[in-house]
């Protein structure tokens, strides 16, 4: 998707999500809403969901798409890399990422954004996979970072 078109779509989705977040203060309800909107409005999103830290494990929460890995191997893969490095990871080709965890072999590219609670502590990630290589860029990173901030606003 061309950058200007992608930015405009994210702007519209952000405004929609921002208005929907006022309906509940529950983080789980907010995550479910974010996943549903993103998954169904961004045509290149193949798997869209959240993994959260629970008792030292990275466990799947709400998601849309094919079956997910329930618990991700510690300190391996893109999701753990985003947590360990405390930054957004854009992976153009998951097959080139050391330790990539393949929950679905159809995934070709991925973006993972850390989720911080109201105290700034990383509590999990939003993980988005695409069946197309090199689907994600700085525009996705910028807007997904802004969108995950809606969970605890």
C-alpha positions as a Python dict, from the first residue, in 0.01 Angstrom:
ca = {
    (1, 'X'): (0, 0, 0),
    (2, 'X'): (134, 343, -92),
    (3, 'X'): (256, 548, 206),
    (4, 'X'): (9, 837, 182),
    (5, 'X'): (-285, 601, 146),
    (6, 'X'): (-160, 394, 440),
    (7, 'X'): (-119, 705, 658),
    (8, 'X'): (-470, 823, 574),
    (9, 'X'): (-618, 483, 655),
    (10, 'X'): (-436, 466, 988),
    (11, 'X'): (-554, 820, 1072),
    (12, 'X'): (-916, 716, 1014),
    (13, 'X'): (-872, 396, 1214),
    (14, 'X'): (-704, 580, 1498),
    (15, 'X'): (-993, 827, 1519),
    (16, 'X'): (-1243, 540, 1514),
    (17, 'X'): (-1055, 350, 1785),
    (18, 'X'): (-1010, 660, 1998),
    (19, 'X'): (-1386, 713, 2004),
    (20, 'X'): (-1451, 345, 2082),
    (21, 'X'): (-1208, 341, 2378),
    (22, 'X'): (-1447, 563, 2577),
    (23, 'X'): (-1701, 280, 2592),
    (24, 'X'): (-1492, 75, 2841),
    (25, 'X'): (-1192, 123, 3065),
    (26, 'X'): (-1117, -251, 3068),
    (27, 'X'): (-782, -318, 2893),
    (28, 'X'): (-902, -657, 2761),
    (29, 'X'): (-1209, -501, 2599),
    (30, 'X'): (-993, -230, 2448),
    (31, 'X'): (-745, -485, 2309),
    (32, 'X'): (-1026, -691, 2158),
    (33, 'X'): (-1165, -382, 1988),
    (34, 'X'): (-823, -276, 1855),
    (35, 'X'): (-755, -623, 1714),
    (36, 'X'): (-1097, -649, 1548),
    (37, 'X'): (-1075, -308, 1383),
    (38, 'X'): (-717, -348, 1262),
    (39, 'X'): (-758, -705, 1141),
    (40, 'X'): (-1065, -629, 934),
    (41, 'X'): (-961, -288, 800),
    (42, 'X'): (-597, -355, 702),
    (43, 'X'): (-608, -601, 413),
    (44, 'X'): (-247, -716, 453),
    (45, 'X'): (-289, -813, 821),
    (46, 'X'): (-297, -1195, 825),
    (47, 'X'): (-271, -1245, 1203),
    (48, 'X'): (-334, -967, 1452),
    (49, 'X'): (-313, -1009, 1827),
    (50, 'X'): (-166, -942, 2167),
    (51, 'X'): (78, -1143, 2374),
    (52, 'X'): (114, -1045, 2740),
    (53, 'X'): (363, -1132, 3011),
    (54, 'X'): (206, -1361, 3271),
    (55, 'X'): (423, -1527, 3535),
    (56, 'X'): (731, -1468, 3321),
    (57, 'X'): (578, -1623, 3010),
    (58, 'X'): (457, -1452, 2695),
    (59, 'X'): (101, -1579, 2656),
    (60, 'X'): (-149, -1505, 2380),
    (61, 'X'): (-445, -1285, 2467),
    (62, 'X'): (-702, -1168, 2218),
    (63, 'X'): (-632, -1220, 1847),
    (64, 'X'): (-785, -1267, 1504),
    (65, 'X'): (-655, -1489, 1230),
    (66, 'X'): (-539, -1851, 1228),
    (67, 'X'): (-458, -2047, 1541),
    (68, 'X'): (-187, -1888, 1755),
    (69, 'X'): (95, -2025, 1963),
    (70, 'X'): (-41, -2012, 2318),
    (71, 'X'): (294, -1951, 2490),
    (72, 'X'): (607, -1827, 2313),
    (73, 'X'): (946, -1977, 2394),
    (74, 'X'): (1131, -1742, 2629),
    (75, 'X'): (1371, -1490, 2476),
    (76, 'X'): (1322, -1629, 2125),
    (77, 'X'): (1145, -1487, 1822),
    (78, 'X'): (1028, -1141, 1725),
    (79, 'X'): (788, -1083, 2015),
    (80, 'X'): (1050, -1154, 2279),
    (81, 'X'): (1305, -946, 2085),
    (82, 'X'): (1068, -647, 2101),
    (83, 'X'): (1035, -693, 2478),
    (84, 'X'): (1403, -763, 2542),
    (85, 'X'): (1517, -467, 2327),
    (86, 'X'): (1222, -250, 2434),
    (87, 'X'): (1150, -134, 2080),
    (88, 'X'): (929, -193, 1780),
    (89, 'X'): (1054, -469, 1552),
    (90, 'X'): (979, -454, 1178),
    (91, 'X'): (1078, -781, 1011),
    (92, 'X'): (1057, -780, 628),
    (93, 'X'): (1128, -1156, 601),
    (94, 'X'): (1057, -1370, 907),
    (95, 'X'): (1262, -1656, 761),
    (96, 'X'): (1574, -1440, 797),
    (97, 'X'): (1505, -1352, 1163),
    (98, 'X'): (1718, -1562, 1403),
    (99, 'X'): (1500, -1774, 1630),
    (100, 'X'): (1175, -1685, 1454),
    (101, 'X'): (881, -1877, 1599),
    (102, 'X'): (658, -2001, 1316),
    (103, 'X'): (308, -2036, 1456),
    (104, 'X'): (179, -2041, 1098),
    (105, 'X'): (410, -2116, 805),
    (106, 'X'): (216, -1877, 580),
    (107, 'X'): (350, -1574, 768),
    (108, 'X'): (618, -1396, 568),
    (109, 'X'): (668, -1060, 743),
    (110, 'X'): (591, -926, 1089),
    (111, 'X'): (574, -618, 1308),
    (112, 'X'): (575, -628, 1687),
    (113, 'X'): (517, -323, 1908),
    (114, 'X'): (571, -326, 2285),
    (115, 'X'): (269, -236, 2498),
    (116, 'X'): (339, -21, 2803),
    (117, 'X'): (98, 13, 3092),
    (118, 'X'): (5, 345, 3254),
    (119, 'X'): (338, 339, 3445),
    (120, 'X'): (550, 293, 3131),
    (121, 'X'): (630, -73, 3206),
    (122, 'X'): (623, -316, 2912),
    (123, 'X'): (347, -567, 2980),
    (124, 'X'): (314, -727, 2638),
    (125, 'X'): (314, -669, 2263),
    (126, 'X'): (85, -631, 1969),
    (127, 'X'): (198, -873, 1699),
    (128, 'X'): (89, -848, 1335),
    (129, 'X'): (186, -1095, 1063),
    (130, 'X'): (140, -1073, 687),
    (131, 'X'): (143, -1340, 418),
    (132, 'X'): (337, -1096, 197),
    (133, 'X'): (709, -1026, 248),
    (134, 'X'): (810, -669, 340),
    (135, 'X'): (454, -560, 428),
    (136, 'X'): (542, -335, 721),
    (137, 'X'): (734, -9, 739),
    (138, 'X'): (788, 301, 951),
    (139, 'X'): (429, 413, 889),
    (140, 'X'): (293, 93, 1044),
    (141, 'X'): (534, 129, 1335),
    (142, 'X'): (439, 491, 1401),
    (143, 'X'): (64, 429, 1397),
    (144, 'X'): (64, 97, 1581),
    (145, 'X'): (274, 257, 1857),
    (146, 'X'): (14, 533, 1882),
    (147, 'X'): (-276, 285, 1875),
    (148, 'X'): (-143, 62, 2156),
    (149, 'X'): (-120, 371, 2375),
    (150, 'X'): (-502, 379, 2366),
    (151, 'X'): (-522, 65, 2583),
    (152, 'X'): (-432, 245, 2905),
    (153, 'X'): (-530, 604, 2823),
}
